[in-house]
Amino acid sequence: MPFIDARFSTPVNEKQEEVIKRRLGEAIALIGKSEAYLMVQIQDNCKLYFKGNKDEDSAFFEVKLLGKSTKANYEKLTCALCEIASQELSIPTNRVYVKFEEVEYWGFDSFMF
């Protein structure tokens, strides 16, 4: 039951959005989750201030998942998310933040996992 909220300071066209969505679906396996239940939100043109300014492009990924994974897996996913931002939108990896949230309760289709 993962959810990835991807926010970018840059515009994202439809082709880029499709590639990013596909790559996020592949990357989620790094923490032992499946794209089958992955929900993704992609927001572009966000006003992201980093180090007190918005002079350079930035990205913020928030990953929520049912249960837990390991620090090593989170590190692998962080690397993959930084690569996606860099390769698809030319956002420097040192301007990317990733937040993980482990959720104990998650509802879906009128029931709780």
C-alpha positions in Angstrom: 0.0 0.0 0.0 2.6 2.6 -0.9 1.8 6.2 -1.9 4.4 8.4 -3.5 3.8 12.2 -3.6 6.3 13.6 -6.1 6.7 17.4 -6.1 8.8 19.3 -8.6 9.6 23.0 -9.0 9.8 22.5 -12.8 7.0 21.9 -15.3 6.4 18.3 -16.2 4.9 17.5 -19.6 2.7 14.4 -20.3 5.6 12.3 -21.7 7.8 13.1 -18.7 4.9 12.4 -16.3 4.3 9.0 -17.9 8.0 8.1 -17.6 8.3 9.3 -14.0 5.1 7.3 -13.1 6.6 4.2 -14.7 9.9 4.6 -13.1 8.3 5.1 -9.7 6.4 1.9 -10.2 9.7 0.1 -10.8 11.5 1.8 -8.0 9.0 0.9 -5.3 10.2 -2.8 -5.5 13.4 -1.6 -3.9 11.6 -1.5 -0.5 9.7 -4.8 -1.1 6.5 -3.2 -2.3 4.5 -3.8 -5.5 3.3 -1.4 -8.2 0.0 -3.3 -8.0 -1.1 -1.2 -5.0 1.0 1.9 -5.6 -0.7 5.3 -5.8 1.3 8.2 -7.3 0.7 11.9 -7.2 2.9 14.1 -9.4 2.8 17.9 -8.8 4.8 20.2 -11.0 5.5 24.0 -10.8 5.7 23.8 -7.0 7.2 26.7 -5.1 10.0 24.8 -3.4 12.5 26.9 -1.4 15.7 25.1 -0.5 18.5 26.8 1.4 16.3 29.9 1.6 15.9 30.3 -2.2 14.2 28.9 -5.2 16.9 29.9 -7.7 17.6 26.3 -8.7 15.1 23.5 -9.4 14.2 21.2 -6.5 12.2 18.1 -5.8 10.5 16.6 -2.8 9.3 13.0 -2.6 7.1 11.7 0.2 6.8 7.9 0.4 4.1 6.4 2.7 3.9 2.7 3.1 2.0 0.2 5.1 4.4 -1.5 7.5 8.2 -1.2 7.5 11.2 -1.6 5.4 14.9 -1.3 6.2 17.3 1.6 6.2 19.3 0.0 3.5 16.2 -0.4 1.3 15.2 3.2 2.0 18.7 4.3 1.0 18.3 2.4 -2.3 14.9 4.0 -3.0 16.3 7.5 -2.1 19.1 6.9 -4.7 16.5 5.8 -7.3 14.2 8.8 -6.7 17.2 11.2 -6.9 18.1 9.6 -10.2 14.6 10.0 -11.6 14.5 13.7 -10.7 18.0 14.2 -12.2 17.6 12.2 -15.4 14.0 13.1 -16.2 13.9 16.8 -15.1 17.5 17.8 -14.8 17.1 18.5 -11.1 20.4 18.3 -9.2 20.4 15.4 -6.7 21.6 17.7 -4.0 18.3 19.6 -4.3 16.1 16.5 -3.7 14.6 15.6 -0.3 12.9 12.2 0.4 10.7 11.6 3.4 9.5 8.1 4.4 6.5 7.4 6.6 5.7 4.0 7.9 1.9 3.7 8.5 0.4 1.1 10.9 -3.1 1.4 9.6 -4.2 1.6 6.0 -7.7 1.4 4.6 -8.6 0.2 1.1 -11.8 -0.8 -0.6 -13.9 -0.4 2.5 -11.6 -2.5 4.8 -8.5 -2.2 6.9 -5.2 -3.9 6.3 
